């Protein structure tokens, strides 16, 4: 018992509290306090494993790998801060309510109360993911930079069939297809498509949206099979969030361009698989009034058209059209009537011609204004603005007819995104093939020359993709139907970084340079230096500065010093001077070398006399050990590359020895990557030379393949 006398303080036992207890309860900031296991997180959140996975996917939380796994090696760890973040999520209550509601449905099914089941299914609680989209992507630029995966997964599910066994509902597939068509329609309207590559996996696209390069993959339009070793629940959870995100992004894109969202969808065209042609836009006519500074709505345009129609109808003679006039009219009145009708008809024709001229002029103005709007949307970079104008008018004035075997959705998307028009056989085609306005016929199977029309160019689908990638209309001779086309080069591969440029790419680069020179009103001789130099414009100077800056950044990333890259311009004169100095030194040392040779001959004669008296010594065997045997394979590759660079470059490369360990390893990794690229390029060059020597490279291979059947036929005839 503690004493009750005033002034004396009672002592607290060790187990009753105090500093000792507080010190014992104090948690150290180690690995155990920063990470927790998945089972502990499930117990804290009171969730099932499926709901926990779903919540982590929606919130963007991933497992962690701590340096020291306190609870064991075979367990999944999460950060404690992430679990605390999940504990305050409003979706937790929704998930719990949904699980309780599913138990009610299960009980009703067990009691065979099907009316109650239907009623419960209709009143099932719903939840939204809008707050998660705003939370994970505070700005529109953040959403665009992370837009590749949502686009790829949405286009994948847009092509998949609805399947109850795998839990893929038809409503989700329809929603994915509509969002994918909305984005493709926006890219087509704004002419934002930049790159296309057709591969075995599918078709890769890249669009420039608000200055951000967005790349996605679309599967081929084939019957898709659903593999059994895929967890579709995880993919559907990702898709659920991505659909909500795409709705936000599409709305923002359409709203910034004064387009109606959601766009109207022509059900008749959609039923006939018209693709993006079925998407109808309501665009405020801001483009055509850019120079005037005023906006004309669709209602005003409709009123003006109705007024013009009424004025034209008043000039028509309905009696003459319907019955040809009264039979009792005199000849003079009939002649006067005919003359008045002829005069009226001439006046209408003149008016129609004037209207046609005005419409053509307005159309040209609209096209120019649209190109200006597209160029301004590309950003402040002059090279990107010029590229945007080229892409918008690449297929301008061309009408493509698609055969049945051609992938219609992909071809329509590419051609319309680069300014062309498309038609096909069947319902839903915006143009009729019989009108005679078709300029290019796209087919993927051989066609006899008798069936070909002389006013059309017959090409394969690869021609469309190659023209889009290289911004030039390539000659169609190489892409004739039934013939093996040229190699389909990927626009995502940089030839300078790879160190190897294919022959066909060099041909396409020359065509591109010629087309660019023709657009700028000059010839390629200006670039070669045969013509007198001309003053560069501001845009050309800015583009040259941008290219030089990008080149300097690449050299810096490769480890090339800035001073050495600048000295490369004047290396020619210094090399010549050094060569001259070396010649003078060699002439001066010639006499010394002759004297030394005479002395060496005398010494050798004396040594030969002594060698006859002495016993022969055994020659020592050369050692088979080399310094490279003690090196790692990576170091051997790096050393070989450094030695092949030359003496000056080798001295510069040896400076990396003085770098810290981390930077030195990084430099070695860079050199190893460059050495692998160079080895790959050398291998490709050797293979090309071997094919050329065997006569199986390029057109020579096709000629030999064409000669083989003819030789076989001749041999059969001889037999």
Secondary structure in CASP SS format (residue, H / E / C, confidence):
PFRMAT SS
TARGET T0000
AUTHOR 0000-0000-0000
METHOD secondary structure of the structure
MODEL  1
X C 1.00
X C 1.00
X C 1.00
X C 1.00
X C 1.00
X C 1.00
X C 1.00
X C 1.00
X C 1.00
X C 1.00
X C 1.00
X C 1.00
X C 1.00
X H 1.00
X H 1.00
X H 1.00
X C 1.00
X C 1.00
X H 1.00
X H 1.00
X H 1.00
X H 1.00
X H 1.00
X H 1.00
X H 1.00
X C 1.00
X C 1.00
X C 1.00
X C 1.00
X C 1.00
X H 1.00
X H 1.00
X H 1.00
X H 1.00
X E 1.00
X E 1.00
X E 1.00
X H 1.00
X H 1.00
X H 1.00
X H 1.00
X H 1.00
X H 1.00
X H 1.00
X H 1.00
X C 1.00
X C 1.00
X C 1.00
X H 1.00
X H 1.00
X H 1.00
X H 1.00
X H 1.00
X H 1.00
X H 1.00
X H 1.00
X H 1.00
X H 1.00
X H 1.00
X C 1.00
X C 1.00
X C 1.00
X C 1.00
X E 1.00
X C 1.00
X C 1.00
X C 1.00
X C 1.00
X C 1.00
X C 1.00
X C 1.00
X C 1.00
X C 1.00
X C 1.00
X C 1.00
X C 1.00
X E 1.00
X E 1.00
X E 1.00
X H 1.00
X H 1.00
X H 1.00
X H 1.00
X H 1.00
X H 1.00
X H 1.00
X H 1.00
X C 1.00
X C 1.00
X C 1.00
X H 1.00
X H 1.00
X H 1.00
X H 1.00
X H 1.00
X H 1.00
X H 1.00
X H 1.00
X H 1.00
X H 1.00
X H 1.00
X H 1.00
X H 1.00
X H 1.00
X H 1.00
X H 1.00
X H 1.00
X H 1.00
X H 1.00
X H 1.00
X C 1.00
X C 1.00
X C 1.00
X H 1.00
X H 1.00
X H 1.00
X H 1.00
X H 1.00
X H 1.00
X H 1.00
X H 1.00
X H 1.00
X C 1.00
X C 1.00
X C 1.00
X C 1.00
X C 1.00
X C 1.00
X C 1.00
X H 1.00
X H 1.00
X H 1.00
X H 1.00
X H 1.00
X H 1.00
X H 1.00
X C 1.00
X C 1.00
X C 1.00
X H 1.00
X H 1.00
X H 1.00
X H 1.00
X H 1.00
X H 1.00
X C 1.00
X C 1.00
X H 1.00
X H 1.00
X H 1.00
X H 1.00
X H 1.00
X H 1.00
X H 1.00
X H 1.00
X H 1.00
X H 1.00
X H 1.00
X H 1.00
X C 1.00
X C 1.00
X C 1.00
X E 1.00
X C 1.00
X C 1.00
X C 1.00
X C 1.00
X E 1.00
X C 1.00
X H 1.00
X H 1.00
X H 1.00
X H 1.00
X H 1.00
X H 1.00
X H 1.00
X H 1.00
X H 1.00
X H 1.00
X H 1.00
X H 1.00
X H 1.00
X H 1.00
X H 1.00
X H 1.00
X H 1.00
X H 1.00
X H 1.00
X H 1.00
X H 1.00
X C 1.00
X C 1.00
X E 1.00
X E 1.00
X E 1.00
X E 1.00
X E 1.00
X E 1.00
X C 1.00
X C 1.00
X C 1.00
X C 1.00
X E 1.00
X E 1.00
X E 1.00
X E 1.00
X E 1.00
X E 1.00
X E 1.00
X C 1.00
X C 1.00
X E 1.00
X E 1.00
X E 1.00
X E 1.00
X E 1.00
X E 1.00
X E 1.00
X C 1.00
X C 1.00
X C 1.00
X C 1.00
X C 1.00
X C 1.00
X C 1.00
X C 1.00
X C 1.00
X C 1.00
X C 1.00
X C 1.00
X C 1.00
X H 1.00
X H 1.00
X H 1.00
X H 1.00
X H 1.00
X H 1.00
X H 1.00
X H 1.00
X H 1.00
X H 1.00
X H 1.00
X H 1.00
X H 1.00
X H 1.00
X H 1.00
X H 1.00
X H 1.00
X H 1.00
X H 1.00
X H 1.00
X H 1.00
X H 1.00
X H 1.00
X H 1.00
X H 1.00
X C 1.00
X C 1.00
X E 1.00
X C 1.00
X C 1.00
X C 1.00
X C 1.00
X E 1.00
X E 1.00
X C 1.00
X H 1.00
X H 1.00
X H 1.00
X H 1.00
X H 1.00
X C 1.00
X C 1.00
X C 1.00
X H 1.00
X H 1.00
X H 1.00
X H 1.00
X E 1.00
X E 1.00
X C 1.00
X C 1.00
X E 1.00
X C 1.00
X E 1.00
X C 1.00
X C 1.00
X C 1.00
X C 1.00
X C 1.00
X C 1.00
X C 1.00
X C 1.00
X C 1.00
X C 1.00
X E 1.00
X C 1.00
X H 1.00
X H 1.00
X H 1.00
X H 1.00
X H 1.00
X H 1.00
X H 1.00
X H 1.00
X H 1.00
X H 1.00
X H 1.00
X H 1.00
X H 1.00
X H 1.00
X H 1.00
X H 1.00
X H 1.00
X C 1.00
X C 1.00
X C 1.00
X H 1.00
X H 1.00
X H 1.00
X H 1.00
X H 1.00
X C 1.00
X C 1.00
X C 1.00
X C 1.00
X C 1.00
X C 1.00
X C 1.00
X C 1.00
X H 1.00
X H 1.00
X H 1.00
X H 1.00
X H 1.00
X H 1.00
X H 1.00
X H 1.00
X H 1.00
X H 1.00
X H 1.00
X H 1.00
X H 1.00
X H 1.00
X H 1.00
X H 1.00
X H 1.00
X H 1.00
X H 1.00
X H 1.00
X H 1.00
X H 1.00
X H 1.00
X H 1.00
X H 1.00
X H 1.00
X H 1.00
X H 1.00
X H 1.00
X H 1.00
X H 1.00
X H 1.00
X H 1.00
X H 1.00
X H 1.00
X H 1.00
X H 1.00
X H 1.00
X H 1.00
X H 1.00
X H 1.00
X H 1.00
X H 1.00
X H 1.00
X H 1.00
X H 1.00
X H 1.00
X C 1.00
X C 1.00
X C 1.00
X C 1.00
X H 1.00
X H 1.00
X H 1.00
X H 1.00
X H 1.00
X H 1.00
X H 1.00
X H 1.00
X H 1.00
X H 1.00
X H 1.00
X C 1.00
X C 1.00
X C 1.00
X C 1.00
X C 1.00
X C 1.00
X E 1.00
X E 1.00
X E 1.00
X E 1.00
X C 1.00
X C 1.00
X C 1.00
X C 1.00
X C 1.00
X H 1.00
X H 1.00
X H 1.00
X H 1.00
X H 1.00
X H 1.00
X H 1.00
X H 1.00
X H 1.00
X H 1.00
X C 1.00
X C 1.00
X C 1.00
X E 1.00
X E 1.00
X E 1.00
X E 1.00
X C 1.00
X C 1.00
X C 1.00
X C 1.00
X C 1.00
X C 1.00
X C 1.00
X C 1.00
X H 1.00
X H 1.00
X H 1.00
X C 1.00
X C 1.00
X C 1.00
X C 1.00
X E 1.00
X E 1.00
X E 1.00
X C 1.00
X C 1.00
X C 1.00
X C 1.00
X C 1.00
X C 1.00
X H 1.00
X H 1.00
X H 1.00
X C 1.00
X C 1.00
X C 1.00
X C 1.00
X C 1.00
X E 1.00
X E 1.00
X E 1.00
X C 1.00
X H 1.00
X H 1.00
X H 1.00
X H 1.00
X H 1.00
X H 1.00
X H 1.00
X H 1.00
X H 1.00
X H 1.00
X C 1.00
X C 1.00
X C 1.00
X C 1.00
X C 1.00
X H 1.00
X H 1.00
X H 1.00
X H 1.00
X C 1.00
X C 1.00
X C 1.00
X C 1.00
X C 1.00
X C 1.00
X C 1.00
X C 1.00
X C 1.00
X C 1.00
X C 1.00
X C 1.00
X C 1.00
X C 1.00
X C 1.00
X H 1.00
X H 1.00
X H 1.00
X H 1.00
X C 1.00
X C 1.00
X C 1.00
X C 1.00
X H 1.00
X H 1.00
X H 1.00
X H 1.00
X H 1.00
X H 1.00
X H 1.00
X H 1.00
X H 1.00
X H 1.00
X H 1.00
X H 1.00
X H 1.00
X H 1.00
X H 1.00
X H 1.00
X H 1.00
X C 1.00
X C 1.00
X C 1.00
X C 1.00
X C 1.00
X H 1.00
X H 1.00
X H 1.00
X H 1.00
X C 1.00
X C 1.00
X C 1.00
X C 1.00
X C 1.00
X C 1.00
X C 1.00
X C 1.00
X C 1.00
X H 1.00
X H 1.00
X H 1.00
X H 1.00
X H 1.00
X H 1.00
X H 1.00
X H 1.00
X H 1.00
X H 1.00
X H 1.00
X H 1.00
X H 1.00
X H 1.00
X H 1.00
X H 1.00
X H 1.00
X H 1.00
X H 1.00
X H 1.00
X H 1.00
X C 1.00
X C 1.00
X C 1.00
X H 1.00
X H 1.00
X H 1.00
X H 1.00
X H 1.00
X H 1.00
X C 1.00
X C 1.00
X C 1.00
X H 1.00
X H 1.00
X H 1.00
X H 1.00
X H 1.00
X H 1.00
X H 1.00
X H 1.00
X H 1.00
X H 1.00
X H 1.00
X H 1.00
X H 1.00
X H 1.00
X H 1.00
X H 1.00
X H 1.00
X H 1.00
X H 1.00
X H 1.00
X H 1.00
X H 1.00
X H 1.00
X H 1.00
X H 1.00
X H 1.00
X H 1.00
X H 1.00
X H 1.00
X H 1.00
X H 1.00
X H 1.00
X H 1.00
X H 1.00
X H 1.00
X H 1.00
X H 1.00
X H 1.00
X H 1.00
X H 1.00
X H 1.00
X H 1.00
X H 1.00
X C 1.00
X C 1.00
X C 1.00
X C 1.00
X C 1.00
X C 1.00
X C 1.00
X C 1.00
X C 1.00
X C 1.00
X C 1.00
X C 1.00
X C 1.00
X H 1.00
X H 1.00
X H 1.00
X H 1.00
X C 1.00
X C 1.00
X H 1.00
X H 1.00
X H 1.00
X H 1.00
X H 1.00
X H 1.00
X H 1.00
X H 1.00
X H 1.00
X H 1.00
X H 1.00
X C 1.00
X C 1.00
X C 1.00
X H 1.00
X H 1.00
X H 1.00
X H 1.00
X H 1.00
X H 1.00
X H 1.00
X H 1.00
X H 1.00
X H 1.00
X H 1.00
X H 1.00
X C 1.00
X C 1.00
X H 1.00
X H 1.00
X H 1.00
X H 1.00
X H 1.00
X H 1.00
X H 1.00
X H 1.00
X H 1.00
X H 1.00
X H 1.00
X H 1.00
X H 1.00
X H 1.00
X H 1.00
X H 1.00
X H 1.00
X H 1.00
X H 1.00
X H 1.00
X H 1.00
X H 1.00
X H 1.00
X H 1.00
X H 1.00
X H 1.00
X H 1.00
X H 1.00
X H 1.00
X H 1.00
X H 1.00
X H 1.00
X H 1.00
X H 1.00
X C 1.00
X C 1.00
X C 1.00
X C 1.00
X H 1.00
X H 1.00
X H 1.00
X H 1.00
X H 1.00
X H 1.00
X H 1.00
X H 1.00
X H 1.00
X H 1.00
X H 1.00
X H 1.00
X H 1.00
X H 1.00
X H 1.00
X H 1.00
X H 1.00
X H 1.00
X H 1.00
X H 1.00
X C 1.00
END
